Amino acid sequence: AAMAARCRLAARFHHIHGANIRLDASHTQATRVESFANGLCFSQEPLAPGQIFLVEIEEKELGWCGHLRVGLTAHDPQSLEVVPEYSLPDLVNMGDTWVFAITRNHNRVVVEGEEVQARRRPWEPFLLIERVRIPRDTLVGRSRPSHYSHILDDLYKMNVLPATARRSRIGVLYAPQPDGTADMHIVINGEDMGPSARGLPTTRPLYAVIDVFASTKSVRVIPVDYGFPSLQTLCRLVIQKHIVHRLAIDGLDLPPLLKSFCQHE
């Protein structure tokens, strides 16, 4: 319950961000308004051990090379005199920052001995990372449903997207280790990419870093419920249950922010 409350509180962007970033009123959507850089964003709060900060790619911009960059930093955004232009290399060069550049393919970190371990099936209901257990369905990005998607829900659920595509969902978390440090894990559409950084300090607050870089133009934070669903999530499920198809949400007499929440499952 404590984790669930903390995750809902932290599922927003910090008000400190790059010069080219515009946040919406809810601080859950970050859009780079010009150029290809100065798109750094941070989580509103430091993450708890095992807490994932999850974003969905909402908009792409053609003509640039490179994609989203994701990671963790021990720097409090409030303490930054100037937000760096890039996460790689600028923020990383400040120290105590670990950032992973997302590519179209080959994001998985090869761990020694992994080839003899059984990979978990992508349709299993929970993703397990160390002792962290996260509901998988929220983590998986899927293409925007069509007018007839309610007839093809099973097919829709299996339609997992490439890492850098629109609607792809990418998250970052840290898993504590017995030696008192932590490993950073990147999760792409419900699949753990492995420990992309090791030896992170657990004695300092760690903030999520989201660099809305190059061909990635806009991202949205997706709240993740641990344990029992929140009242907000239950309300969304009731609304979705009483419509013919998901696109009908646009025609409901609801506040824009509630419509947006209902459309992002």
DRENDO-1510 file (C-alpha; in Angstrom, 1 decimal, always signed):
<recs>
REC; n; res; u; v; w
REC; 1; ALA; +0.0; +0.0; +0.0 .
REC; 2; ALA; +2.9; +2.4; +0.8 .
REC; 3; MET; +4.5; +1.6; -2.5 .
REC; 4; ALA; +1.2; +2.2; -4.4 .
REC; 5; ALA; +0.7; +5.6; -2.7 .
REC; 6; ARG; +4.3; +6.6; -3.4 .
REC; 7; CYS; +4.1; +5.5; -7.0 .
REC; 8; ARG; +1.0; +7.6; -7.7 .
REC; 9; LEU; +2.6; +10.6; -6.1 .
REC; 10; ALA; +5.8; +10.3; -8.1 .
REC; 11; ALA; +4.2; +9.6; -11.5 .
REC; 12; ARG; +4.8; +13.1; -12.7 .
REC; 13; PHE; +7.6; +15.2; -14.1 .
REC; 14; HIS; +9.7; +17.6; -12.0 .
REC; 15; HIS; +9.1; +21.3; -12.6 .
REC; 16; ILE; +12.8; +21.6; -13.3 .
REC; 17; HIS; +13.5; +20.5; -16.9 .
REC; 18; GLY; +15.4; +21.3; -20.2 .
REC; 19; ALA; +14.9; +24.6; -21.9 .
REC; 20; ASN; +13.0; +23.1; -24.9 .
REC; 21; ILE; +10.6; +21.1; -22.8 .
REC; 22; ARG; +6.9; +22.1; -22.2 .
REC; 23; LEU; +4.9; +20.2; -19.5 .
REC; 24; ASP; +1.1; +19.9; -19.6 .
REC; 25; ALA; -1.0; +21.1; -16.7 .
REC; 26; SER; -0.8; +17.7; -14.9 .
REC; 27; HIS; +3.0; +17.4; -15.3 .
REC; 28; THR; +2.5; +14.0; -16.9 .
REC; 29; GLN; +3.2; +14.9; -20.5 .
REC; 30; ALA; +6.6; +16.3; -21.7 .
REC; 31; THR; +7.0; +17.7; -25.2 .
REC; 32; ARG; +10.1; +19.1; -26.8 .
REC; 33; VAL; +8.9; +22.2; -28.6 .
REC; 34; GLU; +12.0; +22.9; -30.8 .
REC; 35; SER; +15.4; +21.6; -31.9 .
REC; 36; PHE; +16.5; +18.1; -31.0 .
REC; 37; ALA; +18.2; +18.7; -27.6 .
REC; 38; ASN; +17.6; +20.4; -24.2 .
REC; 39; GLY; +14.9; +17.8; -23.6 .
REC; 40; LEU; +15.9; +16.6; -20.1 .
REC; 41; CYS; +13.2; +15.7; -17.7 .
REC; 42; PHE; +13.3; +14.2; -14.2 .
REC; 43; SER; +10.8; +12.4; -11.9 .
REC; 44; GLN; +9.0; +14.7; -9.5 .
REC; 45; GLU; +10.2; +12.6; -6.5 .
REC; 46; PRO; +13.2; +10.3; -6.0 .
REC; 47; LEU; +12.3; +6.7; -6.7 .
REC; 48; ALA; +11.8; +4.0; -4.0 .
REC; 49; PRO; +13.7; +0.7; -4.4 .
REC; 50; GLY; +11.9; -1.4; -7.0 .
REC; 51; GLN; +9.6; +1.5; -8.1 .
REC; 52; ILE; +9.4; +1.9; -11.8 .
REC; 53; PHE; +9.1; +5.2; -13.6 .
REC; 54; LEU; +7.3; +4.4; -16.8 .
REC; 55; VAL; +6.7; +6.6; -19.9 .
REC; 56; GLU; +4.9; +6.1; -23.1 .
REC; 57; ILE; +6.2; +7.6; -26.4 .
REC; 58; GLU; +3.4; +9.8; -27.7 .
REC; 59; GLU; +4.9; +11.7; -30.6 .
REC; 60; LYS; +7.9; +11.2; -32.9 .
REC; 61; GLU; +9.7; +13.8; -35.1 .
REC; 62; LEU; +11.2; +12.8; -38.4 .
REC; 63; GLY; +14.6; +14.1; -39.5 .
REC; 64; TRP; +16.7; +13.5; -36.4 .
REC; 65; CYS; +19.0; +10.6; -35.5 .
REC; 66; GLY; +18.7; +9.0; -32.1 .
REC; 67; HIS; +15.9; +8.2; -29.7 .
REC; 68; LEU; +14.8; +8.4; -26.1 .
REC; 69; ARG; +17.4; +8.2; -23.3 .
REC; 70; VAL; +16.5; +6.9; -19.9 .
REC; 71; GLY; +18.3; +6.4; -16.6 .
REC; 72; LEU; +18.8; +7.5; -13.0 .
REC; 73; THR; +20.7; +10.4; -11.3 .
REC; 74; ALA; +21.6; +11.1; -7.7 .
REC; 75; HIS; +21.5; +14.8; -8.4 .
REC; 76; ASP; +18.4; +16.6; -7.0 .
REC; 77; PRO; +17.0; +18.5; -10.0 .
REC; 78; GLN; +16.4; +21.5; -7.7 .
REC; 79; SER; +20.1; +21.7; -7.1 .
REC; 80; LEU; +21.1; +22.1; -10.7 .
REC; 81; GLU; +22.3; +25.6; -11.6 .
REC; 82; VAL; +21.6; +24.9; -15.2 .
REC; 83; VAL; +19.9; +21.8; -16.7 .
REC; 84; PRO; +22.4; +20.2; -19.1 .
REC; 85; GLU; +21.7; +20.2; -22.8 .
REC; 86; TYR; +22.1; +16.4; -23.0 .
REC; 87; SER; +21.9; +13.4; -20.7 .
REC; 88; LEU; +24.7; +11.8; -22.7 .
REC; 89; PRO; +27.4; +13.0; -22.1 .
REC; 90; ASP; +26.7; +16.2; -20.2 .
REC; 91; LEU; +24.6; +15.0; -17.2 .
REC; 92; VAL; +26.6; +11.7; -17.0 .
REC; 93; ASN; +29.9; +13.6; -16.9 .
REC; 94; MET; +28.7; +15.4; -13.8 .
REC; 95; GLY; +29.0; +12.0; -12.0 .
REC; 96; ASP; +26.4; +9.9; -10.1 .
REC; 97; THR; +24.3; +9.6; -13.2 .
REC; 98; TRP; +23.6; +6.4; -15.3 .
REC; 99; VAL; +21.8; +6.8; -18.6 .
REC; 100; PHE; +20.9; +4.2; -21.3 .
REC; 101; ALA; +20.2; +5.2; -24.9 .
REC; 102; ILE; +17.2; +3.3; -26.3 .
REC; 103; THR; +17.7; +1.9; -29.8 .
REC; 104; ARG; +15.4; +0.2; -32.3 .
REC; 105; ASN; +16.9; -3.1; -31.4 .
REC; 106; HIS; +19.6; -4.7; -29.2 .
REC; 107; ASN; +18.6; -3.0; -25.9 .
REC; 108; ARG; +19.0; -6.2; -23.9 .
REC; 109; VAL; +22.1; -6.3; -21.7 .
REC; 110; VAL; +23.8; -9.7; -21.9 .
REC; 111; VAL; +24.3; -11.2; -18.5 .
REC; 112; GLU; +26.8; -14.0; -18.0 .
REC; 113; GLY; +25.0; -17.4; -17.8 .
REC; 114; GLU; +21.8; -16.0; -19.2 .
REC; 115; GLU; +21.8; -18.3; -22.2 .
REC; 116; VAL; +21.1; -21.2; -19.9 .
REC; 117; GLN; +18.3; -19.5; -18.1 .
REC; 118; ALA; +14.7; -19.8; -19.2 .
REC; 119; ARG; +13.3; -16.5; -20.4 .
REC; 120; ARG; +9.9; -15.7; -18.9 .
REC; 121; ARG; +6.9; -15.8; -21.2 .
REC; 122; PRO; +5.7; -12.3; -22.2 .
REC; 123; TRP; +2.1; -13.1; -21.3 .
REC; 124; GLU; +2.8; -13.9; -17.7 .
REC; 125; PRO; +0.9; -11.5; -15.5 .
REC; 126; PHE; +3.8; -10.1; -13.5 .
REC; 127; LEU; +7.3; -9.0; -14.3 .
REC; 128; LEU; +9.9; -10.2; -11.7 .
REC; 129; ILE; +13.2; -8.3; -11.3 .
REC; 130; GLU; +15.2; -9.5; -8.3 .
REC; 131; ARG; +12.5; -9.3; -5.6 .
REC; 132; VAL; +10.5; -6.7; -7.4 .
REC; 133; ARG; +7.1; -7.8; -8.8 .
REC; 134; ILE; +5.3; -5.5; -11.2 .
REC; 135; PRO; +1.9; -6.0; -13.0 .
REC; 136; ARG; +3.0; -6.6; -16.6 .
REC; 137; ASP; +0.0; -5.5; -18.5 .
REC; 138; THR; +0.5; -1.8; -17.7 .
REC; 139; LEU; +4.1; -2.1; -18.9 .
REC; 140; VAL; +3.3; -3.2; -22.4 .
REC; 141; GLY; +2.9; -0.6; -25.1 .
REC; 142; ARG; +0.4; -1.3; -27.9 .
REC; 143; SER; -0.7; +0.5; -31.0 .
REC; 144; ARG; -3.7; +2.8; -30.7 .
REC; 145; PRO; -6.9; +0.8; -30.9 .
REC; 146; SER; -9.2; +1.3; -33.9 .
REC; 147; HIS; -13.0; +1.5; -34.0 .
REC; 148; TYR; -13.2; -2.3; -34.2 .
REC; 149; SER; -10.5; -3.2; -31.6 .
REC; 150; HIS; -13.2; -4.3; -29.1 .
REC; 151; ILE; -13.8; -7.2; -31.4 .
REC; 152; LEU; -10.1; -8.1; -31.6 .
REC; 153; ASP; -9.0; -7.5; -28.0 .
REC; 154; ASP; -6.9; -10.7; -27.8 .
REC; 155; LEU; -5.1; -9.7; -31.0 .
REC; 156; TYR; -4.7; -6.1; -29.7 .
REC; 157; LYS; -3.2; -7.4; -26.4 .
REC; 158; MET; -0.5; -9.4; -28.3 .
REC; 159; ASN; +0.4; -6.4; -30.5 .
REC; 160; VAL; +3.7; -5.5; -28.8 .
REC; 161; LEU; +5.6; -2.6; -30.3 .
REC; 162; PRO; +9.2; -2.0; -31.2 .
REC; 163; ALA; +11.2; -0.1; -28.5 .
REC; 164; THR; +11.3; +3.3; -30.3 .
REC; 165; ALA; +7.8; +3.3; -31.8 .
REC; 166; ARG; +4.9; +5.5; -30.8 .
REC; 167; ARG; +2.9; +4.0; -27.9 .
REC; 168; SER; +6.0; +2.0; -26.8 .
REC; 169; ARG; +6.4; +2.0; -23.0 .
REC; 170; ILE; +9.8; +2.3; -21.4 .
REC; 171; GLY; +10.6; +2.3; -17.7 .
REC; 172; VAL; +13.5; +2.6; -15.3 .
REC; 173; LEU; +14.0; +1.3; -11.7 .
REC; 174; TYR; +16.7; +0.2; -9.4 .
REC; 175; ALA; +16.9; -3.2; -7.6 .
REC; 176; PRO; +18.9; -3.3; -4.3 .
REC; 177; GLN; +21.7; -5.9; -4.0 .
REC; 178; PRO; +23.1; -7.7; -1.0 .
REC; 179; ASP; +26.3; -5.6; -0.9 .
REC; 180; GLY; +24.2; -2.4; -0.3 .
REC; 181; THR; +24.4; -1.1; -3.8 .
REC; 182; ALA; +21.8; -1.4; -6.6 .
REC; 183; ASP; +21.4; -2.4; -10.2 .
REC; 184; MET; +19.6; -0.2; -12.7 .
REC; 185; HIS; +17.1; -2.0; -14.9 .
REC; 186; ILE; +15.4; -0.7; -18.1 .
REC; 187; VAL; +12.0; -2.2; -18.9 .
REC; 188; ILE; +10.8; -2.0; -22.5 .
REC; 189; ASN; +7.2; -3.1; -23.2 .
REC; 190; GLY; +7.1; -5.5; -20.3 .
REC; 191; GLU; +10.5; -7.0; -20.8 .
REC; 192; ASP; +13.4; -6.5; -18.5 .
REC; 193; MET; +16.5; -5.5; -20.5 .
REC; 194; GLY; +18.8; -6.6; -17.7 .
REC; 195; PRO; +21.2; -4.6; -15.4 .
REC; 196; SER; +22.3; -1.8; -17.6 .
REC; 197; ALA; +24.3; -0.2; -14.7 .
REC; 198; ARG; +25.6; -1.7; -11.4 .
REC; 199; GLY; +27.0; -0.3; -8.2 .
REC; 200; LEU; +24.5; +2.5; -7.8 .
REC; 201; PRO; +24.4; +4.1; -4.3 .
REC; 202; THR; +21.3; +3.4; -2.3 .
REC; 203; THR; +22.2; +5.9; +0.4 .
REC; 204; ARG; +21.3; +8.8; -1.8 .
REC; 205; PRO; +17.9; +9.7; -3.4 .
REC; 206; LEU; +17.8; +8.5; -7.0 .
REC; 207; TYR; +15.6; +10.4; -9.6 .
REC; 208; ALA; +14.5; +9.1; -12.9 .
REC; 209; VAL; +16.0; +10.8; -16.0 .
REC; 210; ILE; +14.0; +11.0; -19.2 .
REC; 211; ASP; +15.8; +12.7; -22.1 .
REC; 212; VAL; +13.2; +13.5; -24.8 .
REC; 213; PHE; +15.9; +13.4; -27.5 .
REC; 214; ALA; +16.1; +13.7; -31.3 .
REC; 215; SER; +13.3; +11.6; -33.0 .
REC; 216; THR; +11.3; +11.3; -29.7 .
REC; 217; LYS; +9.2; +14.5; -29.4 .
REC; 218; SER; +6.7; +13.8; -26.6 .
REC; 219; VAL; +6.3; +11.3; -23.8 .
REC; 220; ARG; +3.7; +10.7; -21.1 .
REC; 221; VAL; +4.1; +9.2; -17.6 .
REC; 222; ILE; +2.1; +6.1; -17.1 .
REC; 223; PRO; +1.1; +5.4; -13.5 .
REC; 224; VAL; +1.8; +1.8; -12.3 .
REC; 225; ASP; -0.4; +0.2; -9.6 .
REC; 226; TYR; +1.4; -2.1; -7.2 .
REC; 227; GLY; -0.9; -4.4; -5.2 .
REC; 228; PHE; -4.5; -3.2; -5.0 .
REC; 229; PRO; -5.6; -0.8; -7.8 .
REC; 230; SER; -6.2; +2.9; -6.9 .
REC; 231; LEU; -9.6; +4.5; -6.8 .
REC; 232; GLN; -8.6; +6.4; -10.0 .
REC; 233; THR; -7.8; +3.1; -11.8 .
REC; 234; LEU; -11.1; +1.5; -10.6 .
REC; 235; CYS; -13.1; +4.5; -12.0 .
REC; 236; ARG; -11.3; +4.2; -15.3 .
REC; 237; LEU; -12.2; +0.5; -15.5 .
REC; 238; VAL; -15.9; +1.3; -14.9 .
REC; 239; ILE; -15.9; +3.9; -17.7 .
REC; 240; GLN; -14.1; +1.6; -20.1 .
REC; 241; LYS; -16.6; -1.2; -19.3 .
REC; 242; HIS; -19.6; +0.9; -20.3 .
REC; 243; ILE; -18.5; +2.1; -23.7 .
REC; 244; VAL; -18.8; +0.3; -27.1 .
REC; 245; HIS; -15.1; +0.9; -28.0 .
REC; 246; ARG; -12.2; +2.8; -26.5 .
REC; 247; LEU; -12.4; +5.7; -29.0 .
REC; 248; ALA; -15.9; +6.5; -27.7 .
REC; 249; ILE; -14.2; +8.1; -24.7 .
REC; 250; ASP; -13.7; +11.2; -26.8 .
REC; 251; GLY; -17.4; +11.7; -27.0 .
REC; 252; LEU; -18.1; +11.5; -23.3 .
REC; 253; ASP; -19.0; +14.6; -21.3 .
REC; 254; LEU; -15.9; +14.3; -19.0 .
REC; 255; PRO; -13.1; +16.7; -18.1 .
REC; 256; PRO; -10.2; +16.5; -20.6 .
REC; 257; LEU; -7.7; +15.2; -18.0 .
REC; 258; LEU; -10.1; +12.3; -17.0 .
REC; 259; LYS; -10.6; +11.5; -20.7 .
REC; 260; SER; -6.8; +11.4; -21.2 .
REC; 261; PHE; -6.4; +9.1; -18.2 .
REC; 262; CYS; -9.1; +6.7; -19.4 .
REC; 263; GLN; -7.5; +6.5; -22.8 .
REC; 264; HIS; -4.1; +5.6; -21.5 .
REC; 265; GLU; -4.4; +2.1; -19.9 .
</recs>
